[in-house]
Amino acid sequence: MERRGTLKKHKFLIHAAVTASQHNLEATYMHILGAVNAGASEQELLETSFTLIPVSGMPAFAVFLNALKRLKEAKNES
């Protein structure tokens, strides 16, 4: 059951940011995929990635972008 006020895509975006901060590429990829499937736009994904820089640094930002790149490559292959 969804709680009021929290969209599924927002939960996935939060989880993607947390797992990127933990430098977990696989989990970040899965959460980004979930966010996209729940309706997140590319702009929302990029905004989420930018929030990582001041909090978790460039390595976490790189993990997020690598997961996003991997998702785009997978979509292009299919």
Backbone as CSV, one residue per row, in Angstrom:
resi,resn,N_x,N_y,N_z,CA_x,CA_y,CA_z,C_x,C_y,C_z
1,MET,0.840,-1.173,0.000,0.000,0.000,0.000,0.891,1.244,0.000
2,GLU,0.585,2.171,-0.887,1.328,3.427,-0.965,0.872,4.371,0.135
3,ARG,1.817,5.041,0.738,1.461,6.079,1.698,1.041,7.321,0.941
4,ARG,0.207,8.094,1.540,-0.247,9.324,0.902,0.927,10.262,0.650
5,GLY,0.917,10.876,-0.521,1.893,11.906,-0.825,3.223,11.412,-1.360
6,THR,3.470,10.135,-1.331,4.740,9.617,-1.829,4.476,8.755,-3.053
7,LEU,4.930,9.235,-4.186,4.764,8.477,-5.412,5.800,7.367,-5.495
8,LYS,5.429,6.302,-6.151,6.332,5.164,-6.305,7.639,5.584,-6.976
9,LYS,7.552,6.447,-7.994,8.774,6.865,-8.683,9.703,7.622,-7.737
10,HIS,9.133,8.385,-6.816,9.967,9.117,-5.860,10.687,8.167,-4.913
11,LYS,10.019,7.113,-4.518,10.669,6.115,-3.661,11.844,5.473,-4.395
12,PHE,11.634,5.128,-5.659,12.718,4.539,-6.443,13.872,5.520,-6.619
13,LEU,13.569,6.794,-6.836,14.621,7.798,-6.987,15.425,7.952,-5.696
14,ILE,14.742,7.943,-4.576,15.437,8.021,-3.283,16.328,6.800,-3.093
15,HIS,15.786,5.630,-3.382,16.575,4.402,-3.235,17.779,4.408,-4.171
16,ALA,17.600,4.912,-5.382,18.721,4.989,-6.323,19.813,5.908,-5.786
17,ALA,19.421,7.022,-5.202,20.409,7.945,-4.633,21.142,7.311,-3.454
18,VAL,20.413,6.612,-2.619,21.042,5.968,-1.455,22.023,4.892,-1.907
19,THR,21.615,4.055,-2.840,22.506,2.977,-3.276,23.700,3.515,-4.061
20,ALA,23.508,4.610,-4.791,24.652,5.244,-5.462,25.633,5.774,-4.420
21,SER,25.105,6.324,-3.336,25.963,6.817,-2.253,26.757,5.695,-1.607
22,GLN,26.213,4.493,-1.684,26.907,3.313,-1.160,27.806,2.672,-2.217
23,HIS,27.863,3.286,-3.386,28.677,2.828,-4.522,28.263,1.438,-4.999
24,ASN,26.960,1.184,-4.963,26.414,-0.100,-5.388,25.769,0.076,-6.762
25,LEU,26.540,-0.214,-7.796,26.086,0.000,-9.169,24.866,-0.848,-9.516
26,GLU,24.879,-2.117,-9.145,23.771,-3.014,-9.500,22.457,-2.555,-8.879
27,ALA,22.487,-2.233,-7.597,21.260,-1.786,-6.926,20.799,-0.445,-7.480
28,THR,21.737,0.434,-7.775,21.381,1.733,-8.347,20.704,1.540,-9.695
29,TYR,21.252,0.662,-10.509,20.650,0.353,-11.810,19.216,-0.147,-11.632
30,MET,19.021,-1.078,-10.716,17.680,-1.643,-10.501,16.693,-0.571,-10.041
31,HIS,17.139,0.335,-9.176,16.238,1.375,-8.683,15.959,2.433,-9.756
32,ILE,16.940,2.732,-10.583,16.691,3.654,-11.696,15.690,3.026,-12.663
33,LEU,15.861,1.759,-12.957,14.915,1.060,-13.826,13.512,1.102,-13.225
34,GLY,13.408,0.871,-11.934,12.111,0.952,-11.266,11.508,2.340,-11.360
35,ALA,12.345,3.362,-11.203,11.859,4.742,-11.298,11.341,5.040,-12.699
36,VAL,12.078,4.593,-13.700,11.649,4.807,-15.091,10.335,4.078,-15.349
37,ASN,10.250,2.851,-14.893,9.010,2.084,-15.078,7.836,2.699,-14.322
38,ALA,8.134,3.445,-13.257,7.082,4.110,-12.481,6.775,5.509,-13.014
39,GLY,7.466,5.907,-14.103,7.131,7.164,-14.749,8.109,8.306,-14.562
40,ALA,9.284,8.046,-14.004,10.268,9.119,-13.822,10.809,9.570,-15.179
41,SER,10.956,10.869,-15.324,11.492,11.434,-16.564,13.015,11.488,-16.498
42,GLU,13.629,11.714,-17.647,15.085,11.855,-17.674,15.517,13.061,-16.842
43,GLN,14.728,14.123,-16.885,15.032,15.311,-16.085,15.022,14.981,-14.591
44,GLU,14.051,14.200,-14.149,13.993,13.809,-12.733,15.194,12.948,-12.351
45,LEU,15.603,12.077,-13.253,16.777,11.245,-12.992,18.030,12.109,-12.870
46,LEU,18.190,13.063,-13.772,19.364,13.932,-13.718,19.361,14.803,-12.469
47,GLU,18.208,15.327,-12.107,18.127,16.136,-10.889,18.495,15.309,-9.659
48,THR,18.064,14.066,-9.643,18.429,13.182,-8.536,19.937,12.981,-8.496
49,SER,20.528,12.773,-9.660,21.978,12.556,-9.702,22.740,13.783,-9.212
50,PHE,22.265,14.974,-9.556,22.961,16.197,-9.141,22.912,16.401,-7.628
51,THR,21.871,15.890,-6.978,21.788,16.049,-5.522,22.864,15.241,-4.804
52,LEU,23.436,14.273,-5.485,24.465,13.435,-4.865,25.791,14.161,-4.678
53,ILE,26.096,15.095,-5.545,27.426,15.713,-5.542,27.771,16.369,-4.204
54,PRO,26.952,17.278,-3.676,27.354,17.919,-2.416,27.263,17.002,-1.196
55,VAL,26.432,15.985,-1.279,26.203,15.123,-0.117,27.144,13.919,-0.100
56,SER,27.291,13.271,-1.248,28.057,12.022,-1.303,29.288,12.095,-2.190
57,GLY,29.439,13.184,-2.919,30.637,13.373,-3.723,30.529,12.836,-5.140
58,MET,31.584,13.108,-5.874,31.633,12.719,-7.281,31.622,11.207,-7.502
59,PRO,32.229,10.398,-6.624,32.150,8.953,-6.861,30.709,8.427,-6.880
60,ALA,29.869,8.910,-5.988,28.464,8.485,-5.974,27.742,8.989,-7.220
61,PHE,28.042,10.219,-7.615,27.476,10.788,-8.837,27.859,9.919,-10.038
62,ALA,29.113,9.489,-10.079,29.588,8.644,-11.179,28.872,7.295,-11.192
63,VAL,28.633,6.722,-10.029,27.899,5.450,-9.956,26.506,5.628,-10.543
64,PHE,25.835,6.701,-10.150,24.483,6.963,-10.653,24.502,7.123,-12.173
65,LEU,25.436,7.930,-12.674,25.498,8.151,-14.122,25.859,6.877,-14.877
66,ASN,26.734,6.058,-14.312,27.076,4.789,-14.966,25.869,3.860,-15.027
67,ALA,25.082,3.840,-13.968,23.870,3.016,-13.973,22.876,3.547,-15.004
68,LEU,22.752,4.856,-15.088,21.856,5.467,-16.068,22.335,5.176,-17.491
69,LYS,23.628,5.263,-17.713,24.205,4.954,-19.027,23.931,3.497,-19.398
70,ARG,24.103,2.619,-18.445,23.853,1.195,-18.678,22.396,0.949,-19.069
71,LEU,21.483,1.656,-18.418,20.062,1.519,-18.740,19.784,1.992,-20.168
72,LYS,20.370,3.118,-20.545,20.174,3.638,-21.901,20.740,2.675,-22.942
73,GLU,21.897,2.093,-22.653,22.494,1.127,-23.572,21.619,-0.109,-23.713
74,ALA,21.045,-0.562,-22.613,20.166,-1.735,-22.650,18.919,-1.444,-23.479
75,LYS,18.393,-0.235,-23.360,17.207,0.131,-24.146,17.539,0.217,-25.630
76,ASN,18.740,0.693,-25.956,19.148,0.803,-27.358,19.367,-0.563,-27.995
77,GLU,19.764,-1.539,-27.191,19.999,-2.889,-27.705,18.705,-3.636,-27.967
78,SER,17.649,-3.256,-27.271,16.384,-3.993,-27.440,15.510,-3.408,-28.514
